[in-house]
Amino acid sequence: MILTIIQPCVQMQEVDTMSIGEEREPSKDLLISIVNGNDRGYIYECVESIIRNTQGITYDIVVIDNCTGDARLSELEEMGATLMRNERPMGFSSNHSQVLPMLDGYRYLLVFNDDAYPANNAFGMMIRELDDEPTTAIAGCRIIGVDGEDQPGAAPFPGLRYFVTNALGIDRDKGARYPRIFTEYIDFSKSGYVDWVSGCSMMLRTAFIREHGFLDTGYFMFLEDTDICRRARAAGYRVKYMAQATVVHYGGGSSKVKGKGITPQLYIETQRSRLRYLKKYTLMSYFLYWGFINIYVYLKVLKSALSGDMEWVNGALSKTKKRLLT
């Protein structure tokens, strides 16, 4: 295996710009984009809960099926959702970007996970607050697990220190569920302005997307939410965490294989996303992390091979054979 450095001057721009046609007066409040990316059936509870709990706004739901092979998908259309079917699996940003041509006529776009559902009129609350705050471009909500515990819905922008300590597993206190970057940053029971909010449930102004673009499709999965919030902050907009708007999240259902947790392929994609993020915003940190994570991943592969965990080895090498760095 040969590590090959790609020069940092490679063009990074893969942000989807608006392709929604001529701007016209919006006729509806919200377009909800959901990617169905697993075979656990979460999507049906998700759509049912949205219909049951969302009040006081006009909205439409689009479900993008990411090649799940689910035979029940026609039920979603019977519920009133628009169904799109991928011919090949796509990443988070590329999937949600498919709704952009449909966005004209809506004031807001909601990116929402298929393994989540609103516990109250969360989307109505978010729209009312955004209507009152024209300088806020992006909003997120309180995310609670099925166990009743808060999940990270907002955090400060990550950097080299967090990525390294997280990779090494030393970024949290003993027995803590989440890294300190989340637990020390915000009281999740209180609303406030933050660096970024989770793409599990993220609402964006259509006007902002039209002017500054959408999710960066160079990310396959992870950090695309952080990236767009960083671009919004750099453009002078605010990002708000809204604790009163609550969604329940099963957690990891969109990115795990049933019974096995995060796959080695997705682990590698996580590292690629981190490298892309650092390359865009802090070049020196990018080089340092590139050296660290390449060594760490190949040591992890070697350790797995020696212990006989060939599933992890084969899964990781299927990705790293094209270079970890992209």
C-alpha positions as CSV (number, residue, x, y, z in Angstrom):
1,M,0.0,0.0,0.0
2,I,1.4,3.4,-1.0
3,L,0.4,6.6,0.5
4,T,0.1,9.4,-2.1
5,I,-0.2,13.0,-1.2
6,I,-2.7,15.0,-3.4
7,Q,-1.6,18.6,-3.7
8,P,-3.6,21.1,-1.6
9,C,-4.2,23.3,-4.6
10,V,-6.7,20.9,-6.0
11,Q,-10.0,22.6,-6.6
12,M,-12.3,22.0,-3.6
13,Q,-15.5,23.6,-4.8
14,E,-18.3,20.9,-5.0
15,V,-21.0,23.0,-3.3
16,D,-24.4,22.6,-5.0
17,T,-25.6,26.0,-6.3
18,M,-29.2,26.7,-6.8
19,S,-30.9,25.0,-9.8
20,I,-34.5,25.9,-8.9
21,G,-35.2,28.2,-11.8
22,E,-36.6,31.7,-11.6
23,E,-37.2,33.0,-8.2
24,R,-40.9,33.5,-7.5
25,E,-43.2,34.2,-4.6
26,P,-43.2,31.2,-2.3
27,S,-46.6,29.4,-2.0
28,K,-45.6,27.0,0.7
29,D,-43.6,27.2,3.9
30,L,-41.5,24.1,3.9
31,L,-40.1,21.3,1.8
32,I,-38.9,18.3,3.9
33,S,-36.2,16.1,2.4
34,I,-35.6,12.7,3.9
35,V,-33.2,10.0,2.7
36,N,-34.3,6.4,3.3
37,G,-31.0,4.7,3.7
38,N,-31.6,1.5,5.7
39,D,-33.8,-1.5,5.9
40,R,-35.2,-1.1,9.4
41,G,-38.5,0.5,8.5
42,Y,-37.9,3.8,10.4
43,I,-39.1,5.8,7.4
44,Y,-42.7,4.9,7.9
45,E,-42.8,6.0,11.6
46,C,-40.9,9.1,10.5
47,V,-43.4,10.2,7.9
48,E,-46.4,9.3,10.0
49,S,-45.1,11.4,12.9
50,I,-44.4,14.4,10.7
51,I,-48.0,14.3,9.4
52,R,-49.4,13.8,12.9
53,N,-47.4,16.5,14.7
54,T,-46.8,19.2,12.2
55,Q,-49.4,22.0,12.5
56,G,-49.9,25.6,11.4
57,I,-47.6,25.5,8.3
58,T,-47.9,24.3,4.7
59,Y,-45.3,21.6,3.7
60,D,-44.5,18.8,1.4
61,I,-42.4,15.7,2.1
62,V,-39.9,14.2,-0.4
63,V,-38.4,10.7,0.4
64,I,-35.3,9.7,-1.5
65,D,-34.8,6.0,-1.4
66,N,-31.1,5.2,-1.5
67,C,-31.4,1.7,-3.1
68,T,-32.8,0.0,0.0
69,G,-34.9,-2.5,-2.0
70,D,-37.8,-1.9,0.4
71,A,-40.9,-3.4,-1.2
72,R,-43.3,-1.2,0.9
73,L,-42.2,2.2,-0.5
74,S,-45.5,2.8,-2.3
75,E,-47.1,3.2,1.2
76,L,-45.2,6.5,1.5
77,E,-46.9,7.8,-1.6
78,E,-50.2,6.8,-0.2
79,M,-49.4,8.9,2.9
80,G,-48.9,11.9,0.6
81,A,-45.1,11.9,0.2
82,T,-43.3,12.3,-3.1
83,L,-41.0,9.3,-3.7
84,M,-37.6,9.5,-5.6
85,R,-35.7,6.3,-6.2
86,N,-31.9,6.3,-6.7
87,E,-30.4,4.1,-9.4
88,R,-27.2,3.8,-7.4
89,P,-26.3,4.6,-3.7
90,M,-25.3,8.2,-3.1
91,G,-23.9,10.1,-0.1
92,F,-25.8,12.4,2.3
93,S,-25.2,15.7,0.4
94,S,-25.7,14.3,-3.1
95,N,-29.0,12.7,-2.0
96,H,-30.5,15.8,-0.4
97,S,-29.3,17.9,-3.3
98,Q,-31.7,16.1,-5.6
99,V,-34.6,18.1,-4.2
100,L,-33.1,21.5,-5.2
101,P,-35.0,21.6,-8.5
102,M,-38.2,21.2,-6.5
103,L,-37.4,24.0,-4.0
104,D,-38.8,27.0,-5.9
105,G,-42.0,28.0,-4.2
106,Y,-40.9,27.0,-0.7
107,R,-39.6,29.4,2.0
108,Y,-37.6,26.8,3.8
109,L,-35.9,23.4,3.3
110,L,-35.6,20.9,6.1
111,V,-33.0,18.2,5.9
112,F,-34.2,15.3,8.1
113,N,-33.1,11.8,9.1
114,D,-35.2,8.8,8.3
115,D,-34.4,7.4,11.8
116,A,-35.9,10.4,13.6
117,Y,-39.3,11.8,14.2
118,P,-40.7,15.0,15.6
119,A,-41.9,14.7,19.2
120,N,-44.0,17.9,19.0
121,N,-44.8,20.6,16.4
122,A,-41.0,21.1,16.0
123,F,-41.1,22.3,12.4
124,G,-43.8,24.8,13.0
125,M,-41.9,26.2,16.0
126,M,-38.7,26.4,13.9
127,I,-40.4,28.3,11.1
128,R,-42.0,30.8,13.5
129,E,-38.7,31.6,15.1
130,L,-36.9,31.9,11.8
131,D,-39.6,34.2,10.6
132,D,-38.8,36.5,13.5
133,E,-35.1,36.4,13.0
134,P,-34.2,37.3,9.4
135,T,-30.4,37.2,10.1
136,T,-30.6,33.5,11.1
137,A,-30.1,31.3,8.0
138,I,-30.0,27.8,9.6
139,A,-31.8,26.3,12.6
140,G,-31.5,23.0,14.5
141,C,-33.5,21.5,17.3
142,R,-33.2,19.5,20.4
143,I,-32.4,15.8,19.6
144,I,-33.3,13.2,22.2
145,G,-32.6,9.5,22.0
146,V,-35.2,6.8,22.4
147,D,-33.7,6.3,25.9
148,G,-34.7,9.9,26.8
149,E,-31.1,11.2,26.9
150,D,-30.0,14.3,24.9
151,Q,-27.9,13.7,21.8
152,P,-25.6,16.3,20.4
153,G,-27.7,18.8,18.4
154,A,-25.1,21.5,18.3
155,A,-21.4,22.1,19.0
156,P,-18.4,24.4,18.3
157,F,-16.5,24.0,15.0
158,P,-14.2,21.1,15.3
159,G,-10.4,21.2,14.7
160,L,-7.3,19.2,14.7
161,R,-7.3,18.6,18.4
162,Y,-10.8,17.2,18.5
163,F,-10.2,15.0,15.4
164,V,-7.0,13.4,16.8
165,T,-8.4,12.9,20.4
166,N,-11.6,11.4,18.9
167,A,-9.7,9.0,16.7
168,L,-7.7,7.9,19.7
169,G,-10.7,7.6,21.9
170,I,-9.5,10.0,24.5
171,D,-11.9,12.9,23.8
172,R,-14.4,12.1,26.6
173,D,-14.5,11.6,30.3
174,K,-14.5,8.1,31.7
175,G,-17.9,6.6,31.3
176,A,-19.2,9.6,29.2
177,R,-21.4,8.9,26.3
178,Y,-20.3,11.8,24.1
179,P,-17.0,13.7,23.6
180,R,-16.3,16.8,25.7
181,I,-16.7,19.0,22.6
182,F,-20.4,18.4,22.9
183,T,-21.0,18.0,26.6
184,E,-19.0,21.1,27.6
185,Y,-20.4,23.4,24.9
186,I,-24.1,23.8,25.5
187,D,-26.9,23.1,27.8
188,F,-29.2,21.3,25.4
189,S,-32.2,22.4,27.4
190,K,-31.6,26.0,26.4
191,S,-31.9,27.7,23.1
192,G,-29.1,29.9,21.7
193,Y,-26.8,30.8,18.8
194,V,-24.2,28.2,18.0
195,D,-21.5,27.4,15.6
196,W,-23.3,24.5,13.9
197,V,-26.3,22.3,14.3
198,S,-26.8,18.6,13.4
199,G,-28.0,17.6,10.0
200,C,-30.3,15.1,11.7
201,S,-32.8,17.9,11.7
202,M,-31.6,21.1,10.0
203,M,-33.8,23.9,8.5
204,L,-32.3,26.3,6.0
205,R,-33.7,29.4,4.3
206,T,-34.3,29.0,0.6
207,A,-33.0,32.5,0.1
208,F,-29.7,31.5,1.7
209,I,-29.4,28.4,-0.4
210,R,-30.1,30.4,-3.5
211,E,-27.3,32.9,-2.7
212,H,-24.7,30.7,-1.0
213,G,-25.3,27.2,-2.3
214,F,-26.3,24.0,-0.5
215,L,-24.5,21.0,1.0
216,D,-21.0,20.3,-0.3
217,T,-21.3,17.0,-2.3
218,G,-17.6,16.4,-1.8
219,Y,-18.5,14.9,1.5
220,F,-20.0,11.4,1.3
221,M,-21.2,11.4,4.9
222,F,-20.4,13.4,8.0
223,L,-19.4,17.1,8.5
224,E,-21.5,18.4,5.6
225,D,-23.8,20.0,8.2
226,T,-20.8,21.6,10.0
227,D,-19.5,22.8,6.6
228,I,-22.6,24.6,5.6
229,C,-23.1,26.2,9.0
230,R,-19.5,27.5,8.8
231,R,-20.2,29.0,5.4
232,A,-23.3,30.7,6.8
233,R,-21.4,32.1,9.7
234,A,-18.7,33.4,7.3
235,A,-21.4,35.1,5.2
236,G,-22.6,37.0,8.3
237,Y,-25.6,34.8,9.1
238,R,-26.5,33.3,12.5
239,V,-27.1,29.6,13.3
240,K,-29.6,28.9,16.0
241,Y,-30.2,25.9,18.3
242,M,-33.9,25.7,19.3
243,A,-34.4,23.6,22.4
244,Q,-38.2,23.9,22.4
245,A,-38.4,22.1,19.1
246,T,-37.8,18.4,19.8
247,V,-37.1,15.4,17.7
248,V,-36.5,11.8,18.8
249,H,-33.6,10.1,17.1
250,Y,-32.9,6.4,17.1
251,G,-29.2,7.2,16.5
252,G,-27.0,5.8,13.8
253,G,-29.8,4.0,11.9
254,S,-28.8,5.8,8.8
255,S,-25.1,4.9,9.0
256,K,-25.0,1.5,10.6
257,V,-25.4,-2.1,9.5
258,K,-28.0,-3.9,11.5
259,G,-26.3,-5.4,14.6
260,K,-22.8,-4.4,13.6
261,G,-22.4,-0.6,14.3
262,I,-20.5,1.6,11.9
263,T,-18.9,-0.3,9.1
264,P,-15.2,0.0,8.2
265,Q,-16.2,1.7,5.0
266,L,-18.1,4.4,6.8
267,Y,-15.2,4.7,9.3
268,I,-12.9,5.5,6.3
269,E,-15.5,7.9,4.9
270,T,-15.5,9.7,8.2
271,Q,-11.8,10.3,8.0
272,R,-12.1,11.5,4.4
273,S,-14.7,14.0,5.5
274,R,-12.4,15.3,8.2
275,L,-9.6,15.7,5.8
276,R,-11.8,17.6,3.4
277,Y,-13.1,19.8,6.1
278,L,-9.5,20.6,7.3
279,K,-8.3,21.1,3.8
280,K,-11.0,23.7,3.2
281,Y,-10.5,25.7,6.4
282,T,-7.1,25.0,8.1
283,L,-4.5,23.8,5.7
284,M,-1.7,23.2,8.2
285,S,-4.1,21.1,10.3
286,Y,-5.0,19.2,7.2
287,F,-1.4,18.1,6.5
288,L,-0.9,17.1,10.2
289,Y,-4.1,15.1,10.4
290,W,-3.4,13.5,7.0
291,G,-0.1,12.1,8.3
292,F,-1.6,11.0,11.6
293,I,-4.7,9.3,10.3
294,N,-3.0,7.4,7.5
295,I,-0.6,5.9,10.0
296,Y,-3.3,5.2,12.5
297,V,-5.7,3.5,10.0
298,Y,-3.0,1.2,8.6
299,L,-1.9,0.3,12.1
300,K,-5.6,-0.4,12.9
301,V,-5.8,-2.6,9.8
302,L,-2.7,-4.5,10.8
303,K,-4.0,-5.0,14.3
304,S,-7.3,-6.3,13.0
305,A,-5.5,-8.7,10.6
306,L,-3.4,-10.1,13.4
307,S,-6.5,-10.6,15.6
308,G,-8.3,-12.3,12.7
309,D,-10.9,-9.6,12.1
310,M,-10.7,-10.0,8.4
311,E,-14.2,-8.4,7.8
312,W,-12.9,-5.1,9.1
313,V,-9.6,-5.5,7.2
314,N,-11.3,-6.2,3.9
315,G,-13.8,-3.5,4.4
316,A,-11.2,-0.9,5.2
317,L,-8.9,-1.9,2.4
318,S,-11.7,-1.7,-0.2
319,K,-11.7,2.0,0.6
320,T,-8.1,2.7,1.3
321,K,-6.8,1.0,-1.8
322,K,-7.8,4.2,-3.6
323,R,-5.9,6.3,-1.0
324,L,-7.4,7.5,2.2
325,L,-6.7,11.0,1.2
326,T,-9.1,12.4,-1.4
